[in-house]
Amino acid sequence: MVTASHVVVLAAAPHVWATLGAFIGGLVVVCALVWAVGMGIGVMRREPERPEASEQPHLPVTGAVEEISEMREPDEVHCGEDGKRILPHEMHGAGTRRSQDQHRHRWAPGGSGSFGSGGPGAH
């Protein structure tokens, strides 16, 4: 009888170790999550206070700024007066300028406007 009881205990041992290992692993994960939440709360306490409603940005008295849509064209860079290259501080602020023709260009009739659509394309 004594030998049979030792066999049962030894047979159950791998399952006990697996269960104990899973429990310890879960305990480590829970401890890591609790530590991470505590650290996050500490970081939030060190952040500056959120602005009040009166400190939020407001629309100007004139109202919202309207969107401007215009056709632009590249602003060509020409050589300097003496034929030398232009230095960066001598260039314009933007690389484009307002186009004289403000008519919006459309696709040609019969052209699909996309690659591989199977249409004949613009001729």
Buried (B, 14 or more C-beta within 10 A) or exposed (E): EEEEEEEEEEEEEEEEEEEEEEEEEEEEEEEEEEEEEEEEEEEEEEEEEEEEEEEEEEEEEEEEEEEEEEEEEEBEEEEEEEEEEEEEEEEEEEEEEEEEEEEEEEEEEEBEEEEEEEEEEEE
